[in-house]
């Protein structure tokens, strides 16, 4: 029986940092692989490992251009969508924006046919009491399993990428999928929830076009929505804005009184053919725009409910959907692409 092959893509982050300076280790691919083999020798017991290091960035500096390049790299180097290539791919990434990158991969890599596993660490690989070794070993083991989607493996959890958020800057269990739960657990054994993985329903397709002309607005008591509306109108008229994602209160409720009355902003958006997406500031639950007058004002303005999507998934899905002209943004948000939303 042939051994599984796993491709590791190192993109930067805490896992590869140097101590005590806290700087990124600028190593070549062979040096990275040698370092991983020395520090995490169990990797070679699980699979034949290859490693590439296309860039070495702090995750706060990772953005849409990196997402497009990474998706292309996963296809070209990983053999995704073919009968050959690697059993799975592991992406080492900084934790701060890991959920954004992983969510975008779930949308770009349509009908994925093998595991693409994201991981990182809260402490560098060379640090004492590091979580990097365990996270990387678990990620490689997951990459050898029959999982056909993008996942985050971190701490003791296996998570659907497009359901996940970073919830803790200190804990080794830094990620969670608050409105969904886990795909599996990592303990004395690596156990997967039966039938939890999102299975492909068609042939693989890479769709990496994006439109980043979006703005996110987090509401708070006392926000001057008139000022925001004027800025939005100017941006829309200049052609630099196509959609606004508003993080409302609770189930998607918004203010409709006084300085914070959101209706002028909604009117400006409607008049400028801007799309409005409404998500919640809550980690759990879903939007219900029929419950309160503010929500009903959103419905009247043609707003699109993000339901129980994470903020990371809503942002990345908006960017992705705006660049896919075969459907409207509303139609894409009414489609469950990669298990990111509960419909019905």
HELIX and SHEET records of a PDB file:
HELIX    1   1 UNK A   14  UNK A   16  5                                   3    
HELIX    2   2 UNK A   29  UNK A   39  1                                  11    
HELIX    3   3 UNK A   43  UNK A   46  1                                   4    
HELIX    4   4 UNK A   59  UNK A   61  5                                   3    
HELIX    5   5 UNK A   64  UNK A   78  1                                  15    
HELIX    6   6 UNK A   98  UNK A  108  1                                  11    
HELIX    7   7 UNK A  132  UNK A  143  1                                  12    
HELIX    8   8 UNK A  161  UNK A  163  5                                   3    
HELIX    9   9 UNK A  225  UNK A  237  1                                  13    
HELIX   10  10 UNK A  258  UNK A  260  5                                   3    
HELIX   11  11 UNK A  263  UNK A  271  1                                   9    
HELIX   12  12 UNK A  293  UNK A  300  1                                   8    
HELIX   13  13 UNK A  311  UNK A  322  1                                  12    
HELIX   14  14 UNK A  329  UNK A  333  1                                   5    
SHEET    1   A 8 UNK A  48  UNK A  52  0                                        
SHEET    2   A 8 UNK A   5  UNK A  10  1                                        
SHEET    3   A 8 UNK A  88  UNK A  92  1                                        
SHEET    4   A 8 UNK A 115  UNK A 119  1                                        
SHEET    5   A 8 UNK A 150  UNK A 154  1                                        
SHEET    6   A 8 UNK A 157  UNK A 160 -1                                        
SHEET    7   A 8 UNK A 184  UNK A 186 -1                                        
SHEET    8   A 8 UNK A 190  UNK A 192 -1                                        
SHEET    1   B 2 UNK A  17  UNK A  18  0                                        
SHEET    2   B 2 UNK A  23  UNK A  24 -1                                        
SHEET    1   C 2 UNK A 109  UNK A 110  0                                        
SHEET    2   C 2 UNK A 205  UNK A 206 -1                                        
SHEET    1   D 2 UNK A 165  UNK A 166  0                                        
SHEET    2   D 2 UNK A 175  UNK A 176 -1                                        
SHEET    1   E 4 UNK A 214  UNK A 218  0                                        
SHEET    2   E 4 UNK A 243  UNK A 248  1                                        
SHEET    3   E 4 UNK A 275  UNK A 280  1                                        
SHEET    4   E 4 UNK A 304  UNK A 305  1                                        
END                                                                             
